[in-house]
Amino acid sequence: MRLKAHAWAVVVLAALAALVAVPAATTAPTTFPLAESQGFRKAVTVAGIREHQAALQGIATANDGTRSSGTDGYGDSIDYVVGRLEAAGYSPVVQPFEFAFFQELAPAVLEQTSPTPTTYATGTFTYSGSGDVTAAVTPVDVQIPPGAAPNSSTSGCEAADFAGFTPGNVALIQRGTCTFGTKAANAQAAGASAVVIFNEGQPGRTDLIVGTLGAPFTIPVVGLSFADGAAIRNQTLDGPVTLHVKTSTESEIRETFNVVAETPEGDPNRVVVVGAHLDSVLAGPGINDNGSGSGMILEIAEVFAAQDREARNKLRFMWYGAEEFNLLGSAFYVNGLSQAERDKIELMLNFDMVGSPNFVRFVYDGNGSHTPVAGPPGSAAIEQVFLDYFSGVGLLNAPTAFDGRSDYGPFIAVGIPAGGLFTGAEGIKTAQQATDYGGQAGTQYDPCYHQACDTFAGTGGGTSPGLGLTALDQMSDAAAHAVLLWSKRNFDKEPLVTP
């Protein structure tokens, strides 16, 4: 979950910026006593969710420790979810889509072999190709010393920058102005055997730079600090310089999948989406991120069917692929809907990491009262359901922002109201939060976030014995209550927003 530099975060915040200035609408009242969800909540158990998490752990263990989209581990995860849904009486649909897969198999190497043998600190750009190249280096329109303002260098941004470039050479390019992908594409088109991109040189832009190219490349692309890049360029003024560049990657287009399962009953023009991403990062099995959310909504779907619940509004349970590659599954789904189909979705509930071992009970801040941006109109009503629930059972909670870093992002970007729960990722627990929720201050909410240690055993332990299971228990009760409420809501009489 929650990549640190989601492009969707920018899209979502831009799309929602105008909503902050919209005159406040009145949130429709919520009338749903806790007693009405008691039997449903009781049947949605931690043991049931842990059964799903254990199965996902077994799948990861059998597949090199990962369930990342584009791997066999993710395919087996899809098979598991589909099998459980079919056994519960659903008719799940598997939605395929293609995406740009990338995996680094070994650290990059960057060395000067002549005239002065030197080893440089480097890193592989995301979507770099694989290769082992030793060739002369050619600086491409670099600016030494750098301009006074960031992004003043146009190095490699135009095809004309490569006029006279010797095919087979290594292109030395400076950060600035255009994207890394544009620079690398121009170099590849000019016949470069590899690309070295060094930082631009202004304050704050001097360290080793490594970024993403946005799409798969066939040649190696690695990063370099400004000082090292400038030194190599200056050496070329006195004669040829030869570099050795080596990368080992898998960078290609692969197929992955979403799973969609709907309740057979319910108004198809009043749809409640209940979603979670199913994939892990490549580095680990992802049993909290996001075996917790995906396992929880699978348990909720099974219990809903087992209790023969009748939905007034159609529940659409969704498991998204390639979230860890930039929300690609949810974006593919939302972008594939017509406006008429989008208009049928009343709201989206997102559950991404709900069993963090050092947790806080976070609720998405639908009305923007504590965070920079509110959700689309109607999101405040969704938030209020969770706030009322936690108040009713005597549990503290805290707001978390719609920052575009999970699968609600594509939904709210097109104006669909959203809400949900979150127990924390790489953020650091404060002393006050440790007092309020237990656990350890000064430590990540999930110390194994995006790591190999995000395992079944790890999610059952945490900084205090069983703390992750406490989170899973409390958050699954809140989620079950909300899902049942929205399945029953009469939107004709109680719309999410009243003028």
Salt bridges, closest charged atoms under 4 A:
GLU51 OE2 - ARG84 NH1 2.91
GLU111 OE1 - HIS244 ND1 2.83
ASP132 OD1 - HIS244 NE2 2.69
GLU200 OE1 - ARG205 NH2 3.03
GLU250 OE1 - ARG254 NH2 3.20
GLU252 OE2 - ARG254 NE 2.63
GLU262 OE2 - ARG316 NE 2.52
ASP279 OD1 - HIS277 ND1 2.91
ASP289 OD1 - HIS277 NE2 3.05
ASP289 OD2 - HIS450 NE2 3.17
GLU299 OE1 - HIS52 NE2 3.94
GLU302 OE1 - HIS52 NE2 3.04
GLU302 OE2 - ARG84 NE 2.84
GLU323 OE1 - HIS277 NE2 3.41
GLU324 OE2 - HIS277 NE2 3.89
GLU324 OE1 - HIS450 NE2 3.12
GLU346 OE2 - ARG270 NH1 2.47
ASP352 OD1 - HIS277 NE2 3.19
ASP403 OD2 - ARG2 NH2 3.36
GLU426 OE2 - ARG405 NH2 2.95
ASP492 OD1 - ARG270 NH2 2.34
GLU494 OE1 - ARG489 NE 3.85
